[in-house]
């Protein structure tokens, strides 16, 4: 099973975002056009249970049916609270993380 970025009220990616937004900023890696696939923690646990109980084989994508770019996510978050957006250019990320820059820059637009 492959899963998208996990969102939960008490942890995961949402908690990291929430903490930075509370401080008044959000960092976008690259140009903001990178796609992300998400899944709620509750949905992921239900999917894992279903796969085990039903003895499913094969590859499954644990993601929501829709995906968002970083800028779309920022627009949604700004409805809840105002904050400053910093774009960290791709060349800086590549210089800082030469072996794993794709984690920050490559799109992950999977479908269930």
Residue frames as qw, qx, qy, qz and C-alpha x, y, z in Angstrom:
[[0.000, 0.889, 0.457, 0.000, 0.00, 0.00, 0.00],
 [0.367, 0.197, -0.008, 0.909, 1.14, 3.49, -0.85],
 [0.146, -0.805, -0.538, 0.202, -0.30, 6.38, 1.06],
 [0.231, 0.770, 0.086, 0.589, -0.40, 10.10, 0.56],
 [0.125, 0.330, -0.453, 0.819, 0.51, 12.75, 3.09],
 [0.392, -0.479, -0.778, 0.108, -1.34, 11.85, 6.30],
 [0.152, -0.479, 0.060, -0.862, -3.53, 14.52, 7.90],
 [0.512, -0.472, -0.701, 0.152, -4.76, 14.36, 11.49],
 [0.253, -0.901, -0.140, -0.323, -5.92, 16.83, 14.11],
 [0.641, -0.744, 0.179, 0.060, -3.20, 15.88, 16.57],
 [0.563, -0.453, 0.546, 0.424, -0.27, 15.10, 14.33],
 [0.660, 0.391, 0.528, 0.364, 1.10, 14.52, 10.88],
 [0.371, 0.305, 0.285, 0.829, 1.47, 17.11, 8.17],
 [0.186, -0.799, -0.381, -0.427, -1.49, 19.21, 9.34],
 [0.609, -0.721, -0.171, 0.282, 0.10, 19.71, 12.76],
 [0.572, -0.136, 0.182, 0.788, 3.31, 20.99, 11.15],
 [0.124, 0.526, 0.409, 0.735, 1.33, 23.35, 8.91],
 [0.394, -0.814, -0.395, -0.160, -0.81, 24.50, 11.81],
 [0.628, -0.565, -0.099, 0.526, 2.23, 25.36, 13.93],
 [0.414, 0.008, 0.253, 0.874, 3.87, 27.47, 11.22],
 [0.059, -0.629, -0.478, -0.611, 0.61, 29.22, 10.30],
 [0.491, -0.786, -0.356, 0.124, 0.07, 30.10, 13.97],
 [0.538, -0.437, 0.069, 0.718, 3.47, 31.79, 13.83],
 [0.249, 0.811, 0.077, -0.523, 2.24, 33.78, 10.82],
 [0.218, 0.615, -0.593, -0.471, 4.03, 32.13, 7.90],
 [0.907, 0.160, 0.381, -0.078, 4.01, 29.20, 5.50],
 [0.138, -0.577, 0.645, 0.482, 6.87, 27.96, 3.32],
 [0.860, 0.451, 0.132, -0.201, 6.26, 26.71, -0.21],
 [0.552, -0.377, 0.603, 0.435, 9.05, 24.63, -1.71],
 [0.362, 0.184, 0.677, 0.614, 9.61, 25.59, -5.34],
 [0.073, -0.141, -0.320, -0.934, 6.99, 27.40, -7.41],
 [0.428, 0.108, 0.486, -0.754, 3.83, 26.26, -5.60],
 [0.682, 0.258, -0.336, -0.596, 2.59, 24.14, -8.52],
 [0.168, 0.205, -0.960, 0.087, 3.62, 20.82, -6.97],
 [0.722, -0.281, -0.331, -0.539, 0.70, 18.44, -6.46],
 [0.097, -0.267, 0.844, -0.455, 0.14, 16.61, -3.18],
 [0.638, -0.274, -0.620, -0.365, -2.13, 13.67, -2.41],
 [0.235, -0.370, 0.577, -0.689, -3.54, 13.54, 1.10],
 [0.602, -0.314, -0.709, -0.190, -5.41, 11.08, 3.30],
 [0.481, -0.638, 0.228, -0.556, -6.97, 11.56, 6.71],
 [0.030, -0.367, 0.883, -0.291, -5.50, 9.37, 9.44],
 [0.628, 0.089, 0.564, -0.529, -8.96, 7.97, 10.22],
 [0.797, 0.479, -0.096, -0.355, -9.46, 6.96, 6.57],
 [0.376, 0.564, -0.734, 0.033, -6.00, 5.42, 6.38],
 [0.274, -0.229, 0.852, -0.382, -6.64, 3.26, 9.45],
 [0.754, 0.274, 0.362, -0.475, -9.98, 2.10, 7.96],
 [0.673, 0.585, -0.387, -0.235, -8.25, 1.25, 4.68],
 [0.132, 0.468, -0.856, 0.173, -5.55, -0.78, 6.42],
 [0.511, -0.025, 0.722, -0.465, -8.18, -2.64, 8.43],
 [0.783, 0.433, 0.095, -0.436, -10.20, -3.39, 5.27],
 [0.514, 0.595, -0.608, -0.110, -7.11, -4.66, 3.44],
 [0.049, -0.337, 0.895, -0.289, -6.16, -6.99, 6.32],
 [0.594, 0.112, 0.601, -0.524, -9.68, -8.27, 7.09],
 [0.788, 0.503, 0.098, -0.340, -10.42, -8.96, 3.43],
 [0.730, -0.234, 0.523, 0.373, -6.94, -10.40, 2.73],
 [0.530, 0.837, 0.058, -0.122, -6.45, -8.06, -0.22],
 [0.712, -0.162, 0.353, 0.585, -3.41, -8.40, -2.45],
 [0.454, 0.653, 0.326, 0.511, -1.91, -5.94, -4.91],
 [0.305, 0.028, -0.126, 0.943, -1.09, -2.27, -4.86],
 [0.126, -0.822, -0.553, -0.056, -3.47, 0.19, -3.24],
 [0.236, 0.373, -0.093, 0.892, -3.15, 3.97, -3.06],
 [0.308, -0.641, -0.615, 0.341, -4.32, 5.36, 0.26],
 [0.144, -0.057, 0.061, 0.986, -5.26, 8.87, -0.86],
 [0.366, 0.556, 0.399, -0.631, -8.28, 11.15, -1.23],
 [0.628, 0.508, 0.551, 0.211, -9.90, 11.17, -4.68],
 [0.319, 0.914, 0.058, 0.245, -8.66, 14.71, -5.33],
 [0.706, -0.194, -0.092, 0.675, -5.26, 16.33, -4.95],
 [0.029, -0.986, -0.140, 0.090, -4.09, 19.89, -4.42],
 [0.564, 0.525, -0.206, 0.603, -1.17, 22.07, -5.41],
 [0.448, -0.237, -0.442, 0.740, 0.73, 23.85, -2.67],
 [0.056, -0.096, -0.048, -0.993, -0.83, 27.16, -3.75],
 [0.536, -0.393, -0.522, -0.534, -4.36, 25.69, -3.62],
 [0.628, -0.385, -0.596, 0.319, -3.64, 24.47, -0.10],
 [0.265, -0.091, -0.234, 0.931, -2.42, 27.94, 0.87],
 [0.277, -0.273, -0.293, -0.874, -5.62, 29.52, -0.51],
 [0.645, -0.450, -0.578, -0.216, -7.73, 27.16, 1.59],
 [0.582, -0.309, -0.483, 0.577, -5.67, 27.76, 4.73],
 [0.127, 0.097, -0.052, 0.986, -5.89, 31.54, 4.26],
 [0.438, -0.504, -0.456, -0.588, -9.67, 31.29, 4.62],
 [0.709, -0.520, -0.457, 0.135, -9.03, 30.26, 8.23],
 [0.503, -0.744, 0.006, 0.440, -6.16, 32.58, 9.10],
 [0.427, 0.889, -0.147, 0.078, -3.97, 35.21, 7.46],
 [0.733, -0.476, 0.315, 0.370, -0.26, 34.52, 7.10],
 [0.196, 0.792, -0.442, -0.372, 2.76, 35.35, 4.97],
 [0.960, 0.202, 0.187, 0.060, 3.88, 32.90, 2.28],
 [0.156, -0.735, 0.571, 0.331, 7.56, 32.37, 1.56],
 [0.915, 0.395, -0.045, -0.065, 8.59, 30.59, -1.62],
 [0.518, -0.582, 0.559, 0.282, 11.87, 28.75, -1.30],
 [0.560, 0.621, -0.382, -0.394, 13.28, 28.50, -4.85],
 [0.995, 0.093, -0.029, -0.031, 14.08, 25.07, -6.28],
 [0.602, 0.563, -0.415, 0.386, 17.79, 25.87, -6.72],
 [0.245, -0.605, 0.526, -0.546, 18.09, 26.54, -2.97],
 [0.885, -0.192, 0.274, -0.324, 16.39, 23.25, -2.10],
 [0.912, 0.353, -0.172, 0.118, 18.63, 21.39, -4.56],
 [0.311, 0.643, -0.505, 0.485, 21.71, 22.97, -2.98],
 [0.448, -0.488, 0.509, -0.550, 20.57, 22.17, 0.57],
 [0.769, -0.051, 0.588, -0.245, 19.27, 18.66, -0.18],
 [0.272, 0.513, -0.642, -0.501, 21.14, 17.33, -3.24],
 [0.077, 0.074, -0.989, -0.100, 20.14, 13.70, -2.66],
 [0.027, 0.458, 0.871, -0.176, 16.54, 14.14, -1.57],
 [0.116, 0.214, -0.017, -0.970, 15.31, 17.38, -3.14],
 [0.316, -0.183, -0.725, -0.584, 12.60, 15.44, -5.02],
 [0.242, -0.451, -0.799, 0.315, 10.80, 14.94, -1.70],
 [0.031, -0.560, -0.282, 0.779, 10.21, 18.68, -1.63],
 [0.148, 0.434, -0.328, -0.826, 9.85, 19.43, -5.34],
 [0.143, -0.022, -0.872, -0.467, 8.22, 16.49, -7.16],
 [0.619, -0.132, -0.054, -0.772, 4.45, 16.19, -7.49],
 [0.054, 0.008, 0.982, -0.181, 2.63, 13.36, -5.80],
 [0.549, 0.122, 0.009, -0.827, -0.77, 13.28, -7.47],
 [0.036, -0.014, -0.997, -0.064, -1.98, 9.72, -6.90],
 [0.621, -0.157, -0.169, -0.749, -5.57, 8.59, -7.21],
 [0.609, -0.218, 0.664, -0.374, -7.28, 5.90, -5.11]]
